[in-house]
Amino acid sequence: MPRRRYHAYDERAERLTWTLSTVIQSLLAARFGLELLGLTGLPGSTLLLAVTRPLLLPFDPLKLLIWWLQDQGDPPFHFEPIVLVAMMAYGILGWLAGLLVAILSNRRPPA
């Protein structure tokens, strides 16, 4: 059975999903890099921190768990560990959303 070709609309929706996921992951990776290198005082870094803060809000309940799991004798992190959790979670969610859009766009139209 031949595979149905995507319509232009379906391709745009799929591309938009992947692009949005990549942008979110890139913003979080940039925040992680700034925090890790201690460059949060650079011009423009406050804008990046302000933009990425709402992306981290769903993961705030995990901060206590991460603090509890951290060995208390270790020096404090130079970055927020929650950023790594958010990067992984948004990566998985973006992949699942892109896969769902691809599956839904490849469905047969109702007869």
C-alpha positions in Angstrom: 0.0 0.0 0.0 1.6 3.3 -1.0 2.2 5.9 1.6 0.2 9.1 1.3 2.2 12.2 0.7 2.0 15.1 3.1 0.0 18.1 2.2 1.7 21.5 2.4 -0.3 22.4 5.5 0.8 19.2 7.2 4.4 19.8 6.4 4.2 23.4 7.8 2.6 22.1 11.0 5.2 19.5 11.5 8.1 21.9 10.7 6.6 24.5 13.1 6.4 21.9 15.9 10.1 20.9 15.5 11.2 24.5 15.2 9.4 25.6 18.4 10.9 22.6 20.2 14.4 23.5 19.0 14.0 27.2 19.9 12.9 26.3 23.5 15.8 23.9 23.9 18.3 26.4 22.5 17.1 29.1 24.9 17.4 26.7 27.9 20.8 25.6 26.7 22.0 29.2 26.4 20.7 29.9 29.9 22.6 26.8 31.2 25.8 27.9 29.5 25.5 31.4 30.9 24.9 30.1 34.4 27.7 27.5 34.2 30.3 30.0 33.0 29.1 32.7 35.4 28.3 35.1 32.7 24.9 36.1 33.9 26.0 39.8 34.3 26.6 40.2 30.5 24.4 42.6 28.6 21.4 40.8 27.3 21.7 37.9 29.7 19.0 39.4 31.9 16.7 39.3 28.9 17.5 35.7 28.3 17.0 34.8 32.0 13.7 36.7 32.0 12.5 34.9 28.8 13.4 31.4 30.1 12.1 31.8 33.6 8.5 31.0 32.6 9.8 27.8 30.9 11.1 26.6 34.2 8.0 27.3 36.3 6.4 23.9 35.7 9.6 22.3 37.2 9.7 24.4 40.4 8.3 21.6 42.6 11.3 19.5 41.7 13.8 22.0 43.2 13.3 20.6 46.7 13.8 17.1 45.5 17.0 18.0 43.7 18.3 19.9 46.7 17.5 16.9 48.9 19.3 14.5 46.6 22.4 16.6 46.4 25.2 15.7 48.8 25.2 18.4 51.4 29.0 18.3 51.7 29.4 19.2 48.0 30.0 22.8 46.9 26.8 24.5 45.5 26.2 24.2 41.8 27.2 27.1 39.5 23.9 26.6 37.7 20.3 25.7 38.5 20.1 21.9 38.1 16.4 22.4 37.3 17.5 23.8 33.9 19.0 20.4 33.0 15.7 18.7 34.0 13.7 21.2 31.9 16.0 20.8 28.9 15.5 17.0 29.0 11.8 17.3 29.6 11.2 19.8 26.8 13.3 17.7 24.5 11.2 14.7 25.1 7.9 16.6 24.9 9.0 18.3 21.7 9.9 14.9 20.2 6.5 13.5 21.2 4.6 16.5 19.9 6.5 16.3 16.6 5.8 12.6 16.3 2.1 13.2 17.1 1.8 15.9 14.5 3.5 13.6 11.9 1.2 10.7 12.7 -2.0 12.9 12.6 -0.9 14.5 9.4 -0.4 11.2 7.7 -3.9 9.9 8.6 -6.3 9.1 5.8 -9.1 11.6 5.4 -12.6 10.3 6.4 -14.5 8.6 3.6 
